[in-house]
């Protein structure tokens, strides 16, 4: 291979890879995704199921309130324990290919306007049902260490149990404290005992 061609081929490969990654990260959808966005915002479980079954992607973005969001990101944002349909929509989207590790949509940018951003679904999982669904959908336990510490800090014992039983490291230290220290600071004796029974230490 001539020396002058090698840099050109490398550059072409890099551009192709970047293009491929762009298509996977924050890809825009079409009319099916627009309808799925509307059904998600309306918490219309039946319509969401119908659109997903017809092939609409929960991961692709579509217009919503003057910018674009993925139905998946919207579904996560609106989950409420007292609104069972919102939980069921998340569970249904996971069954139809929603990514347990990431959700795409536009958010406010530093320079004004909006830019494509991502969130970690586990950080939006404020109910045991959604937490369990994400872990069962294949979320890497290593990506849920912060969620475990925050659940312990908030006294969400059921979520703590789900995460620990899914293999999340009880001795992780995603912030300044460990899950066990968070339980101690809350004086949550039952959670302290549970974590210690699963190998947790104050200072890993």
Buried (B, 14 or more C-beta within 10 A) or exposed (E): EEEEEEEEEEEEEEEEEEEEEEEEEBBBBEEBBBBBBBBBBEBBBEBBBBBBEEEBBBBBBBBBEEBBBBBBBBBBBBBEEEEEBBBBBBBBBBEBEBBBBBBBBBEEEEEEEBEBBBBBBBBBBBBBBBBBBBBEBEBEBEBBBBBBBBBBBEBBBEBBBBBBEBEBBBBBBBEEBBBBBBBBEBEBEEBBEBBBEBEBEEEE
